Amino acid sequence: MKKNEYVSTLLEPNVWHIADYRGDSMYLVVGEEKALLIDTGMGGGDLKGYIRSITEKPVEVVLTHAHWDHIMQANQFEKVYLNHRDLQLIELFKIDVDYRNFLNVREGDRFDLGGRKLEVIEVPGHTPGSIVLLDRENKLLFSGDSVGAGHTWMHLPGCLPLREYLKSLEKLRKTDSFEKIYHGHLSGTQMKPFGPGYLEDLMKAVKGVIDGSLKGEPYPYGNFKGVYVTYGTAVLVYDPENV
């Protein structure tokens, strides 16, 4: 796939997965009145035009967090939401995005698309301002990189200590309102989401690191040093100095 290309897959009724050339995941949720695009990836193409080929309804954008692979095409859209605690990361990583008009989004905010509502839950950890979007009626969770995304990265600059992350995960578990987790790097031919059991495994991995029952091994991928542990279906990558 070329840098300016996108590909989409219908996952659920009125829910599309959109991937850019790197395989970064975006989700388009279409209601009766408008649509919500969750994240904008890292591609270099006309994402707004591509979205228009799927729906002609007005589109708003919500960013799950401010890492480069989730926000790079945000400036193509007029109405963009981001938890403002993540604005510092745009400066920290020198991301070429103009965030001056980004609207703040907080715990309990709701996006009413007409016949479909998505609720914001703050899950600080992967970044200070990470959020997830919960579709209670359809039991779907759009988690960005907060839960899942293959290997859960908690070793990057700006990540919160694991003890703080665990509090976020425990709060998320209490919602008990989702059966499928669509995360920030869905891939493969079957496009299968995680189930709630993944969250349980991830929490046990975090607890194991905190209490010392799990010992990390050097993580061989990416540009940032870290160690990783595995528990069940979850792989947790973390900084031993930030537990």
C-alpha positions as CSV (number, residue, x, y, z in Angstrom):
1,M,0.0,0.0,0.0
2,K,1.3,3.5,-0.9
3,K,1.6,6.2,1.8
4,N,-1.4,8.1,0.4
5,E,-3.7,5.1,0.3
6,Y,-6.3,3.8,2.7
7,V,-8.3,0.6,2.9
8,S,-11.6,0.0,4.8
9,T,-13.4,-3.0,6.2
10,L,-17.0,-3.1,7.5
11,L,-16.7,-4.7,11.0
12,E,-20.2,-4.1,12.4
13,P,-23.3,-2.4,11.1
14,N,-22.2,1.2,10.4
15,V,-18.8,0.6,11.8
16,W,-15.8,0.7,9.5
17,H,-12.1,-0.1,10.2
18,I,-9.8,2.1,8.1
19,A,-6.1,1.3,7.8
20,D,-3.3,3.5,6.5
21,Y,-0.1,2.3,4.8
22,R,1.5,1.4,8.2
23,G,-1.5,-0.6,9.3
24,D,-2.6,2.0,11.9
25,S,-6.2,1.6,12.8
26,M,-9.0,4.2,12.6
27,Y,-12.7,3.6,13.1
28,L,-15.6,5.3,11.5
29,V,-18.9,5.0,13.3
30,V,-21.9,6.3,11.4
31,G,-25.2,7.4,13.0
32,E,-28.4,8.6,11.6
33,E,-27.3,12.3,11.7
34,K,-23.5,12.3,11.7
35,A,-20.4,10.2,11.9
36,L,-17.5,10.0,14.3
37,L,-14.0,9.2,13.1
38,I,-11.9,7.7,15.9
39,D,-8.2,8.6,15.3
40,T,-6.6,9.7,12.0
41,G,-3.6,7.5,11.6
42,M,-0.3,8.4,10.0
43,G,-1.0,8.2,6.3
44,G,-0.2,11.0,3.8
45,G,-3.3,10.9,1.7
46,D,-6.7,12.6,1.5
47,L,-8.3,11.0,4.5
48,K,-11.2,13.4,4.6
49,G,-11.9,12.6,0.9
50,Y,-11.7,8.9,1.7
51,I,-14.2,9.2,4.5
52,R,-16.5,11.0,2.2
53,S,-16.5,8.0,-0.1
54,I,-18.0,6.0,2.8
55,T,-20.5,8.5,4.1
56,E,-21.7,12.0,3.1
57,K,-22.9,12.7,6.7
58,P,-21.0,15.4,8.7
59,V,-17.9,14.0,10.4
60,E,-16.4,14.8,13.7
61,V,-13.0,13.5,14.9
62,V,-12.0,12.2,18.3
63,L,-8.4,11.3,19.1
64,T,-7.8,8.5,21.6
65,H,-4.4,10.0,22.4
66,A,-1.7,12.2,21.0
67,H,0.9,9.8,19.6
68,W,2.0,10.4,16.0
69,D,0.4,7.2,14.6
70,H,-3.1,8.4,15.7
71,I,-3.2,12.1,14.9
72,M,-1.2,12.9,11.8
73,Q,-4.1,13.8,9.5
74,A,-6.3,15.5,12.1
75,N,-5.8,18.9,10.6
76,Q,-7.9,17.8,7.5
77,F,-11.0,18.0,9.7
78,E,-12.8,21.0,11.1
79,K,-14.0,19.6,14.5
80,V,-11.4,17.6,16.4
81,Y,-11.5,16.4,20.0
82,L,-8.5,15.5,22.2
83,N,-8.1,15.3,25.9
84,H,-6.0,18.3,26.6
85,R,-3.7,16.5,29.0
86,D,-2.1,15.1,25.9
87,L,-1.2,18.4,24.2
88,Q,2.1,18.2,26.0
89,L,3.0,15.1,24.0
90,I,2.6,16.9,20.7
91,E,5.4,19.3,21.9
92,L,7.4,16.5,23.5
93,F,7.6,14.4,20.3
94,K,7.6,17.5,18.0
95,I,4.6,16.2,16.1
96,D,3.8,18.3,13.0
97,V,0.1,18.9,13.9
98,D,-1.6,22.2,14.7
99,Y,-3.6,21.6,17.8
100,R,-4.7,25.2,18.6
101,N,-8.3,24.4,17.7
102,F,-8.5,21.0,19.2
103,L,-11.5,20.8,21.5
104,N,-11.1,19.2,25.0
105,V,-12.9,15.9,25.7
106,R,-13.4,14.5,29.2
107,E,-14.8,11.6,31.2
108,G,-18.5,11.3,30.7
109,D,-18.7,13.3,27.5
110,R,-21.0,11.7,24.9
111,F,-21.1,11.8,21.1
112,D,-24.7,11.5,20.0
113,L,-24.6,10.5,16.3
114,G,-28.3,10.0,16.0
115,G,-29.5,6.6,17.0
116,R,-26.1,5.8,18.4
117,K,-24.1,7.2,21.3
118,L,-20.5,6.8,22.3
119,E,-19.3,7.6,25.8
120,V,-15.9,8.9,26.8
121,I,-14.0,7.1,29.5
122,E,-10.6,8.4,30.6
123,V,-7.9,5.7,30.9
124,P,-4.7,7.5,31.7
125,G,-1.6,5.3,31.4
126,H,-0.3,4.9,27.9
127,T,-0.5,8.7,27.8
128,P,-1.8,11.1,30.5
129,G,-4.9,11.9,28.4
130,S,-5.7,8.6,26.9
131,I,-9.4,7.9,26.4
132,V,-11.6,5.0,25.2
133,L,-15.0,5.3,23.5
134,L,-17.8,3.0,24.8
135,D,-20.9,2.1,22.7
136,R,-23.0,0.6,25.5
137,E,-26.0,-0.3,23.4
138,N,-23.9,-2.4,21.0
139,K,-21.3,-3.5,23.6
140,L,-18.3,-2.2,21.7
141,L,-15.2,-0.5,23.1
142,F,-12.9,1.5,20.9
143,S,-9.7,1.6,23.0
144,G,-6.9,3.2,21.0
145,D,-3.7,2.0,22.6
146,S,-5.0,2.0,26.1
147,V,-6.1,-1.7,26.0
148,G,-4.8,-4.1,23.4
149,A,-3.0,-2.9,20.3
150,G,-1.0,-6.1,20.2
151,H,1.7,-5.3,22.7
152,T,0.6,-2.7,25.2
153,W,3.4,-0.1,25.3
154,M,4.0,1.5,28.7
155,H,7.6,2.2,28.2
156,L,7.4,5.4,26.2
157,P,8.3,8.9,27.3
158,G,5.1,10.4,28.9
159,C,3.6,7.0,30.0
160,L,2.3,7.1,33.6
161,P,3.6,4.6,36.3
162,L,2.1,1.2,36.1
163,R,0.4,1.7,39.5
164,E,-1.6,4.6,38.0
165,Y,-2.4,2.6,34.9
166,L,-3.8,-0.2,37.0
167,K,-6.2,2.2,38.6
168,S,-7.5,3.2,35.1
169,L,-7.9,-0.4,34.1
170,E,-9.8,-1.3,37.2
171,K,-12.2,1.6,36.6
172,L,-12.7,0.5,33.0
173,R,-13.5,-3.1,34.1
174,K,-16.2,-1.8,36.4
175,T,-18.2,-0.5,33.4
176,D,-18.9,-4.2,32.4
177,S,-20.6,-2.9,29.3
178,F,-18.6,-4.3,26.4
179,E,-18.0,-7.6,24.7
180,K,-15.6,-6.5,21.9
181,I,-12.5,-4.4,22.1
182,Y,-11.5,-2.7,18.9
183,H,-8.0,-1.4,19.6
184,G,-5.6,0.9,17.8
185,H,-3.7,-1.6,15.7
186,L,-6.2,-4.2,14.5
187,S,-4.7,-6.3,11.8
188,G,-4.9,-9.6,10.0
189,T,-7.3,-11.0,7.5
190,Q,-10.1,-11.8,10.0
191,M,-9.9,-8.4,11.9
192,K,-10.9,-10.0,15.2
193,P,-11.4,-7.8,18.2
194,F,-10.3,-8.8,21.7
195,G,-12.9,-10.0,24.2
196,P,-13.2,-8.8,27.9
197,G,-10.8,-11.6,28.9
198,Y,-8.0,-9.6,27.3
199,L,-8.5,-6.8,29.8
200,E,-8.3,-9.3,32.7
201,D,-5.1,-10.7,31.4
202,L,-3.6,-7.2,31.0
203,M,-4.5,-6.3,34.5
204,K,-2.9,-9.5,35.8
205,A,0.2,-8.7,33.8
206,V,0.4,-5.2,35.4
207,K,-0.3,-6.6,38.9
208,G,2.4,-9.2,38.4
209,V,5.0,-6.6,37.5
210,I,4.0,-4.4,40.5
211,D,4.1,-7.3,43.0
212,G,7.3,-8.8,41.5
213,S,5.7,-12.1,40.5
214,L,6.5,-11.4,36.9
215,K,10.0,-10.6,35.7
216,G,10.5,-8.7,32.5
217,E,12.8,-9.6,29.6
218,P,14.4,-7.1,27.2
219,Y,12.0,-5.9,24.6
220,P,13.5,-6.3,21.1
221,Y,11.3,-4.0,19.1
222,G,10.9,-0.2,18.6
223,N,13.1,2.8,19.3
224,F,12.5,3.0,23.0
225,K,14.1,0.6,25.5
226,G,11.9,-1.5,27.7
227,V,11.2,-4.9,29.1
228,Y,8.1,-7.1,28.6
229,V,6.1,-9.7,30.4
230,T,3.3,-12.0,29.1
231,Y,0.2,-13.1,30.9
232,G,-2.3,-15.2,28.9
233,T,-3.2,-13.2,25.8
234,A,-1.6,-9.9,27.0
235,V,1.9,-8.6,26.3
236,L,2.9,-5.7,28.5
237,V,6.0,-3.6,27.7
238,Y,7.2,-1.3,30.4
239,D,10.0,0.8,31.9
240,P,11.3,-0.8,35.1
241,E,12.0,2.7,36.4
242,N,8.3,3.7,36.0
243,V,6.4,1.1,38.0
